[in-house]
Amino acid sequence: MANKKSDAGTKEMTVAEKLRALYELQQVGTDIDKIRILRGELPLEVQDLEDEIEGLQTRIAKYKEDINVLEKSINGKKQEISNAQELIKKYEEQQNNVRNNREYDSLSKEIEFQTLEIELCEKRINEFAVQIKEKTEVIDESTALLNERTGDLDNKKKELDDIVSETQKEEDQLETKSENIKAMLDERLQSAYNKIRSNARNGLAVVQVERDACGGCYNKIPPQRQLDIASRKKIIVCEYCGRILVDDQIMEVAPPAEKK
């Protein structure tokens, strides 16, 4: 029932009332913009720092995982060396009991093969050790940068929190006022206002006629069109920039033509 009543109330609004509501909505929106401009680029800087910190943490975790894999590979190669050394020892003992040169040569080849395997494993161990050193250096550099960026983030957050605490109450009040005004307007008008405002460079969707020109793009407005705007009989947009146009006395109770 409440929704039906609200809809009925919206339909009963005159064009002049809708224009006043749109203009007031614009004024409130502009005040909110000023508060957010006061915060400057801080929210974006905080977000950028958070993203960079997350990236550094991911890199450090990845390199630590790589080092863990390399260390396991080194242990594996050390085990292969140990196995090869056991085989060499075994083959050397067998050489003491061979019956002919053929068996001796065969065991010698096995010993030579295992010796090459040991050399290859040692080479791989050295390569893995170099990689571990390089990745450890990257981790150290990334950790130092992470600590620096974390400090920057703490400072930026404190700076932002200080500004927000000073302006949050006022912004909340303006946001409430904005929502109350929007509730008076139908969805079509709200949608049109939001679309124009989002596309406007300075966030102005509703502007007054100033010195015979659009207050948004400053293009001249013909006299007859100015009279139509001042009569507040219909919603008129600038033919150049698409902003909603209102007369400079829009906040008065009635348009000039209706005054007695």
N, C-alpha and C positions, 0 to 999 in steps of 0.2 A: 504494500500500500504506500509506503514511504517513497519508493522509487517512482510510482505513478504520479504522486504529488509533485515530486521533484521535476519529473519530465514536463508536467503541465506548467510548472513555474517557469521552466526554461523557454517553452513555446510562447509564453505570454510576454517575454522580454521584447521591448521595442528595439528597433535598429539602433537608436541613439543609446540605449542602455547597453546593448552589445558592444558598441564602439567604445563607450566609456570603460566597460569591463576589460576589453582588449587592450586599451591604452594603459589602464591601471596595471594589468598583468605584465605589460611590457616594462613599466616603471619598476615593478618589483623584480622582474627578471634582470633588469639592468643593475639594480642594487646588489643582487646576488652575484652577478658577473664581477662587479667591483671588488667584492670580498674575495672572490676566487683569484682575481688578478693580483690582489695583495699577497696571496700565497705564492704567486709567481710560478716558477718552474719547479718548485720544491717537490710536489707530488711526483712529477716525472723523474726528477733526479733520484728520489727515494726508490722508485720502481726500477730505474736503470741500475742502481747500486745493488738492489735485491737480486736482479737478474744476473748481474756480473758475479755476485757472491755465490749464487746457486751454480753458475757455470764453473767457477773455481773449485767449489766443493766436489762437483761431478768429476772434474779433471783429476783432482787429487785422489779421489776414491778409485778412479780407473787406473791411474798409474800405480797405486798401491797394490791393486789386484794384479796388474802386469808383473810387478816385482815378486809377488807371491808365487805366480806361475813360473817365473824365471828361477826362483830359488828352489822350487820343486824340481825343475828341469836339471839344475846343477846337482842336486842330491841324487837324481836319477843317473846322471852321467858318472858321478862318483861311485855309485853302486856298480855300474857297468865296468868301470876301471878295476874295482875290487874283484869282480867276477873274472875279468880278463887276467888279472895277476894270479888268481888261483889256478886258472887254466894253464898259464905259462909255467907255474911251479909244478903242476901235474905233468905237463908234457916234458919238462926238463928231467923229472924223475924217471919218466918212461924211457927217455933216451939212454939212460944208464943200463937199461935192460933189453935193448933192441937186439935182434938176431942178425940183421943185415943193414946195409947202407940205405936200402929203399925205405925201410921203416924209419931210419934215422932222418932221412931227407923229408919224409912226410911229416914227422913231428916238428922238424925245423920250420917247415912252411906254416904249420899251425901256430908255432910260437911267433913267427914273423907277422902273421895275420893279427894275432891278439895284441902284439906290440903296436901295430898300426891303429888298431881299434882304440888302444889307450891314448895314442897321440891325437886321434880324431876327437875323442871325448874331452881331452885336455884343451884342445882348440875351442870346442864348443863351450866349455866351462869359462874360458877366458872371454869369449864373445858375449856370453850371458852376463858375466861380471861387468863388462863395459856397459852393456845395456842397463843393468841395474844402477850403475853409477850415474849414467845420463838421466835416467828416470828419477833417481833420488834428487839430483840437482834441480830438475823441473819441479818436483814436489816441494823442495825447500823454497824455491823462488815463488811458486804459487801460494805456499803457506804464508810467506812474508807479505805478498800482495793481498791475500785474503784477510790477514790481520789488519792491514792498512785500510782496506775497503770497509771492513766491519766497523772500524773506528769512525770512518767517514759517514757510514750509514747511521751510527748512533748519534752523531752530531746533527746530521740532516733531519733525523726523526725528531730530535729534541727541538730543533728550530721550527719544524713544521708543527709539532704539538703545541709549542708556545703560541704560534700564530692562530692555530685552530681554536685553542682555549679562549683566546681573546675575541674571536669572531663567531664561534659556533652558536652561541645563544641567539645572536642577531640573525644569523643565517637560518637557523631553525624557525624563528618567528616569520621570516620572509618566505620560507618554503611553505609554512602552514598557510600564510596569506595567499600565496600563489595557488595552492591546491583549492582553497575556498573559492577563489575567483574562477578557476577552471571548472569547478562544480556547477557554476551558474551557466556555463556555456555548453552548447551541444557538441557532440563529438566531432562533427564536421568542422566547426569553427576551431576547436582545439587542434585538430589535425592540420588545418590550414596554417594556423599560427605557428605551430611547432615546425612545420616544413619550411615556412618562410624564414623563421628565426635561425634554423640550423644552416640554411643556405646563405644567410646574410653575413658578410665579412665581420661586421661589428656587432652581430647579434640583435640588430634592430629589425623587428617584424612590423611594428606599428610606429609611424612617425607623424609629426605634425607638419602642416604646411607652413614654411617659414620664408618670408620675403618672396612670396609667390612661387616658391619652389618646393620640391620634395625634400623633406628633412633627412632623407637617407642618401639619395644619389645627387641631390641639388639640381636636378633638371627642372626647367620652368613648367608650371602648370597653367593651362589656359584659364582665363577668368570664369567662363561658364562652368568649367569643371570644379573650380574652387567654390563656386556657389552651391554646386551639387554636394560637395564634401561638407560644407558648412550646414546644409539643410539636414544632414544626418538621416536621410530617407533610405539610403542603401549603402552597403559596404563597397567602397571604391579603392582600387589598388593602383599604384603608380604604373603607368604603361611602360616605363623604362626599367625599373628594378623589381616590380612586383610586390613592393611593400604596401601594407594597408595604410591608407591616408586618413588623417583626422584633422579637424580645424584646431586653431590655437586656443579655442575656448571650450574644448571638449569636456572638461570636468565641471562645467556649469550644468545646472539642472535641466535646462532646455536649450535647443539650438536657437541662435539669434532670431530666426524667422518666427519662432513660437513665443517669444517674449511678449509680454503685454505692457 
